[in-house]
Amino acid sequence: MKKFAVVLAATALAALCVGLSSARAWAQDDDDEGPMSNMRFVVVRDASGKPVKNAAVVLHPVKKDGKQSMGGLELKTDEEGKTWIDGIPYGTLRVQVLVPGFQTFGEDYEIKKPETQIVVRLKRPTGQYSVYSGVQERDKEKNYGVQEKDKNTSTNKDSTSKDGTSKDKKTDPPAPVQPPPANPPDQKPQ
């Protein structure tokens, strides 16, 4: 058990070091570091204000032309709905928050302070709307998803030929034969 705890701690430390080094590499733009911001995020439910744990907070730098840069970082919130990262360069930052059961949040922020806190209020999904009016009523009338019998194969019309023999008699297929019950009601098991 101790060996597992040591391996887990070493893995967590390595992930932290890789994350910090990638954040620094992401922050550097042609060896011109410039001013940096320490970012703090709080993710809560819109209806109740309760924190949302394990939310994915995805950060993407945005170029001056408004296009999203390649790469980015993903953070996870703790039990209090909080996460943070230090060393994000000033400029436009696209923030996305993804949590199953909630609407995806996305917004661009202009980062220009040494300390920046962003509070994200997540909403539950709402009903979907269609630009096609009358589609639901039409679908109800046509019984989409309900298989109807083919009128051509279930006829009982007897068309006879001149000699009186049956030429075309189509009927429904016979019902499948059911096996007899294991113990008929009037017999006792042996």
C-alpha positions in Angstrom: 0.0 0.0 0.0 2.9 2.4 0.8 4.5 1.6 -2.6 1.2 2.6 -4.3 1.1 5.9 -2.3 4.7 6.7 -3.3 4.1 6.0 -7.0 0.9 8.1 -6.9 2.7 11.0 -5.2 5.6 10.8 -7.7 3.1 10.7 -10.6 1.2 13.8 -9.3 4.5 15.7 -8.8 5.7 14.8 -12.3 2.3 16.0 -13.8 2.6 19.2 -11.8 6.1 19.9 -13.1 5.1 19.1 -16.7 2.0 21.3 -16.3 4.1 24.2 -15.0 6.8 23.9 -17.6 4.2 23.7 -20.4 2.5 26.8 -19.0 5.8 28.6 -19.1 6.5 27.4 -22.6 3.0 28.5 -23.7 3.4 31.9 -22.0 6.7 32.6 -23.8 6.2 34.2 -27.2 9.5 34.6 -29.1 11.5 35.0 -25.8 9.5 38.1 -24.9 7.8 37.2 -21.6 6.1 40.5 -20.9 3.7 40.9 -18.0 2.0 37.8 -16.6 -1.2 37.3 -14.7 -2.1 34.8 -11.9 -5.5 33.4 -12.9 -8.1 32.2 -10.4 -11.3 30.5 -11.5 -14.5 29.7 -9.5 -17.1 27.5 -11.1 -20.6 27.5 -9.5 -24.2 26.4 -10.4 -26.2 29.4 -11.7 -29.4 28.4 -9.9 -28.0 27.7 -6.4 -24.5 29.2 -6.4 -23.1 25.9 -5.2 -19.5 24.9 -6.3 -19.1 22.5 -9.2 -16.2 20.1 -8.6 -14.2 18.4 -11.4 -15.2 20.9 -14.0 -12.8 21.1 -17.0 -11.6 24.7 -17.4 -9.9 24.9 -20.8 -7.7 27.9 -21.7 -6.7 28.9 -25.2 -4.7 32.0 -26.1 -6.2 34.1 -28.9 -4.1 35.7 -31.6 -4.4 39.4 -32.4 -6.5 38.5 -35.5 -9.1 36.9 -33.3 -8.2 33.3 -34.1 -7.6 30.7 -31.5 -3.9 29.7 -31.2 -2.8 26.1 -31.3 -2.4 24.4 -28.0 -3.9 25.3 -24.7 -4.3 24.1 -21.1 -6.9 22.2 -19.2 -7.5 22.6 -15.5 -9.9 20.8 -13.2 -11.8 22.4 -10.3 -11.5 21.1 -6.7 -14.4 20.4 -4.3 -14.9 24.1 -3.8 -15.2 24.7 -7.5 -11.9 26.5 -7.6 -8.8 26.1 -9.8 -5.8 28.4 -10.6 -2.7 28.9 -12.7 0.1 31.4 -12.5 2.1 32.9 -15.4 -0.6 33.5 -18.1 0.6 36.3 -20.4 -1.5 39.5 -20.9 -3.7 39.4 -23.9 -6.9 37.8 -25.0 -7.7 34.4 -23.4 -10.5 32.1 -24.5 -12.0 30.3 -21.5 -14.3 27.2 -21.9 -15.8 25.3 -19.1 -17.2 21.8 -19.7 -19.2 19.7 -17.2 -21.6 16.9 -18.1 -25.2 17.9 -17.4 -24.5 21.6 -17.9 -24.4 24.0 -20.8 -20.9 24.5 -22.2 -19.6 27.9 -21.1 -17.3 29.9 -23.5 -16.1 33.5 -23.4 -13.0 35.6 -24.4 -11.4 37.7 -21.7 -8.9 40.5 -22.0 -6.1 39.7 -19.4 -4.5 42.9 -18.3 -4.0 42.7 -14.5 -1.4 40.8 -12.4 -4.3 39.0 -10.5 -7.4 38.0 -12.4 -10.4 36.1 -11.0 -13.1 34.8 -13.2 -16.4 33.4 -11.8 -18.3 31.1 -14.1 -22.0 30.4 -13.5 -23.1 27.2 -15.2 -26.7 26.7 -16.4 -28.6 23.5 -16.9 -29.6 22.7 -20.5 -32.8 24.1 -21.8 -35.3 22.9 -24.4 -34.2 22.8 -28.0 -36.0 24.8 -30.6 -36.5 24.2 -34.3 -36.7 26.7 -37.1 -39.0 24.2 -38.9 -42.6 24.9 -37.9 -45.1 22.2 -38.0 -42.6 19.4 -38.1 -43.7 17.7 -34.9 -47.4 17.7 -36.0 -46.5 16.2 -39.3 -44.5 13.5 -37.7 -47.3 12.6 -35.3 -49.7 12.2 -38.3 -47.4 9.9 -40.2 -46.5 7.7 -37.2 -42.8 7.8 -37.8 -41.1 4.9 -36.0 -44.3 2.7 -36.1 -44.2 0.0 -38.7 -47.5 -0.5 -40.5 -48.6 -3.7 -42.2 -48.0 -3.8 -45.9 -51.4 -3.8 -47.6 -50.2 -5.9 -50.5 -49.1 -8.9 -48.5 -51.9 -9.3 -46.0 -54.9 -9.7 -48.4 -57.3 -12.6 -48.1 -58.8 -12.1 -51.6 -59.1 -15.3 -53.5 -58.5 -14.8 -57.1 -59.3 -17.9 -59.1 -58.4 -18.8 -62.6 -60.8 -20.1 -65.2 -60.3 -23.7 -64.2 -61.3 -22.9 -60.6 -57.9 -23.3 -58.9 -56.5 -20.7 -56.6 -54.1 -18.4 -58.3 -53.1 -15.9 -55.8 -54.1 -16.3 -52.2 -51.9 -14.4 -49.8 -52.4 -14.6 -46.1 -50.6 -13.5 -42.9 -47.9 -15.8 -41.8 -48.9 -18.3 -39.1 -48.3 -17.4 -35.5 -45.2 -19.1 -34.0 -45.8 -22.3 -32.2 -45.4 -21.9 -28.4 -43.8 -24.8 -26.5 -46.0 -26.5 -24.0 -45.6 -25.4 -20.4 -43.2 -27.2 -18.2 -45.9 -28.4 -15.8 -49.5 -28.4 -17.0 -51.8 -27.1 -14.3 -53.6 -30.5 -13.8 -50.4 -32.5 -13.5 -48.1 -32.7 -10.5 -44.3 -32.6 -10.9 -42.6 -36.0 -10.5 
